[in-house]
Amino acid sequence: MRFNLAFALALSLAAAGGADAAPRAPYGLGRPASAAQIAGWDIDVRADGAGLPPGRGSVGDGRAIYAVSCSGCHGQNGEGGYADALVGGKGTLATVKPVRTVGSYWPYATTLFDYVRRAMPYNAPQSLTDDQTYAVVAYVLFLNQIVPAGAVLDAKTLPGVRMPNRNGFTSPDPRPDAR
């Protein structure tokens, strides 16, 4: 009986929002997000490059960052290890055993940036700076022979990188469950 009374009292205080808090519609919970809070979550990068942050990174810088942050899972040269291979697979997509890598499968370099920025390294996602992310992407693209050794990528140059499988996807998606 005592528990039910305490629970009812706690529930009514929560619903009222406390003595000095104004109720928030419709349930009296939460508060509006600030522009800074929204900006912290607004990190997506589209295929056309919209959303790319300021910064830049070179193949050379990316080589050093990759060695420390990526090679343990993806192999010293992107050949794969605990995680998927990033390099190779050219010409295999139409075969019985396609090898889907950055160089054979990904249609846009900008989405590679988005993925690395959000999810890598696996043990510390979102720990790379924007400059480090540009550099790692440059190095991975170099390993796939997509950009030259002297390439420097930024928000202006990255959307212009032509990926080998850029036109390999159909639109609209023909799968019935994707409509």
matplotlib code that plots the C-alpha trace (Angstrom):
import matplotlib.pyplot as plt

x = [0.0, 2.8, 4.5, 1.4, 1.0, 4.6, 4.4, 1.2, 2.8, 5.9, 3.8, 1.7, 4.8, 6.4, 3.2, 3.1, 6.7, 7.7, 6.6, 8.6, 8.6, 6.0, 4.3, 5.4, 2.8, 1.5, 2.8, 4.7, 8.1, 11.2, 12.4, 13.0, 16.4, 18.8, 20.4, 23.8, 22.2, 20.7, 24.0, 25.7, 23.5, 23.3, 26.4, 25.0, 26.8, 24.8, 26.0, 26.2, 28.5, 26.0, 26.9, 30.6, 32.4, 35.4, 38.7, 41.1, 43.3, 46.0, 46.9, 50.2, 48.4, 45.8, 48.5, 49.7, 46.2, 45.1, 48.1, 47.1, 43.3, 42.2, 44.8, 44.2, 40.8, 41.0, 44.6, 47.8, 46.8, 43.0, 43.1, 40.8, 41.3, 38.8, 36.7, 35.9, 38.4, 38.4, 40.5, 40.1, 37.1, 37.2, 35.2, 33.6, 30.2, 28.6, 30.1, 28.7, 30.9, 31.1, 33.7, 32.2, 34.9, 35.3, 36.9, 34.4, 31.1, 30.7, 29.1, 30.1, 33.3, 31.1, 29.2, 32.5, 33.4, 30.0, 30.4, 34.0, 33.0, 30.0, 31.2, 35.0, 37.2, 35.0, 36.3, 35.9, 33.4, 33.3, 36.7, 38.5, 38.6, 37.2, 40.8, 41.7, 38.5, 39.3, 42.9, 41.7, 39.2, 42.0, 44.3, 41.6, 40.7, 44.4, 44.7, 41.9, 43.8, 41.0, 43.0, 46.8, 49.4, 49.5, 45.7, 44.3, 40.6, 38.2, 34.5, 35.2, 37.2, 35.7, 32.3, 34.2, 35.8, 34.4, 34.0, 34.2, 30.7, 29.1, 26.6, 26.2, 23.0, 19.6, 16.9, 14.2, 15.1, 13.4, 13.0, 9.3, 10.1, 12.0, 9.1]
y = [0.0, 2.4, 1.7, 2.5, 5.8, 6.8, 5.8, 7.8, 10.9, 10.6, 10.3, 13.3, 15.4, 14.3, 15.1, 18.5, 19.2, 20.1, 23.3, 25.8, 24.2, 25.2, 22.1, 21.3, 20.2, 17.7, 15.5, 17.9, 16.3, 17.5, 20.8, 22.3, 21.4, 24.3, 25.1, 23.9, 20.5, 20.1, 21.0, 18.3, 15.6, 17.1, 15.4, 13.6, 14.1, 13.5, 11.9, 15.4, 16.6, 18.7, 18.6, 18.2, 20.1, 22.5, 20.7, 18.9, 15.8, 14.3, 10.8, 11.1, 12.2, 9.5, 6.8, 7.5, 7.8, 4.6, 2.7, 3.6, 3.7, 1.4, -1.3, -3.4, -4.3, -3.7, -4.9, -3.0, -2.3, -2.5, -6.2, -7.1, -8.7, -8.8, -6.4, -6.2, -5.6, -2.0, -2.7, -5.1, -6.7, -4.8, -6.6, -9.1, -7.5, -9.4, -12.7, -15.4, -14.2, -10.4, -8.7, -5.4, -2.9, 0.8, 0.5, -2.0, -1.2, 2.2, 4.7, 8.0, 9.1, 11.5, 8.6, 7.0, 10.2, 10.1, 6.5, 6.9, 10.1, 8.5, 4.9, 4.6, 3.6, 0.8, 1.0, 4.8, 6.1, 9.8, 10.2, 11.4, 15.1, 16.3, 16.7, 13.2, 11.8, 13.6, 12.1, 8.6, 8.8, 10.1, 7.2, 4.6, 6.0, 6.0, 2.3, 1.7, 3.6, 6.2, 9.3, 9.9, 9.8, 13.6, 14.1, 16.4, 16.2, 18.8, 19.8, 21.1, 18.3, 15.2, 15.4, 15.5, 12.1, 9.6, 6.2, 3.2, 1.9, 5.4, 4.2, 0.7, 1.3, 1.5, 4.1, 3.7, 0.7, -2.3, -4.3, -4.5, -4.0, -0.7, 1.3]
z = [0.0, 0.9, -2.4, -4.4, -2.6, -3.1, -6.8, -7.3, -5.6, -7.7, -10.9, -10.0, -9.3, -12.6, -14.5, -12.9, -13.8, -10.3, -8.4, -10.5, -13.9, -16.5, -18.1, -21.6, -24.2, -24.8, -22.0, -19.8, -20.7, -22.5, -23.8, -27.3, -28.7, -29.1, -32.5, -31.0, -30.0, -33.5, -35.2, -33.1, -34.7, -38.2, -39.6, -42.6, -46.0, -49.2, -52.4, -54.0, -51.2, -49.4, -45.7, -46.2, -43.4, -43.8, -43.7, -45.9, -46.0, -48.1, -49.1, -47.2, -44.0, -44.5, -44.8, -41.2, -39.8, -41.5, -40.1, -36.6, -36.7, -39.5, -40.4, -37.3, -38.7, -42.5, -43.1, -43.7, -47.3, -47.1, -48.0, -45.1, -41.7, -38.9, -41.0, -44.7, -47.4, -48.7, -51.8, -54.7, -56.3, -59.6, -62.2, -59.8, -59.2, -62.1, -61.0, -58.7, -55.9, -56.1, -53.9, -52.7, -51.7, -51.9, -55.3, -56.8, -55.2, -53.6, -56.1, -54.3, -52.5, -50.4, -48.9, -47.9, -46.1, -44.4, -43.3, -42.0, -40.1, -38.4, -37.7, -37.8, -36.3, -35.0, -31.4, -31.3, -33.8, -34.5, -32.9, -36.1, -36.9, -40.2, -41.5, -40.4, -42.1, -45.4, -45.1, -44.5, -47.3, -49.6, -48.7, -49.1, -52.5, -53.4, -52.4, -54.9, -57.6, -57.8, -56.8, -57.3, -54.5, -54.3, -53.9, -51.3, -50.7, -49.2, -49.5, -53.1, -54.5, -52.9, -54.7, -58.0, -57.4, -60.0, -58.4, -60.7, -59.9, -60.0, -62.6, -61.3, -59.4, -61.0, -60.2, -59.3, -57.2, -58.9, -55.7, -54.7, -51.0, -51.6, -53.1]

ax = plt.figure().add_subplot(projection="3d")
ax.plot(x, y, z, "-o")
ax.set_aspect("equal")
plt.show()
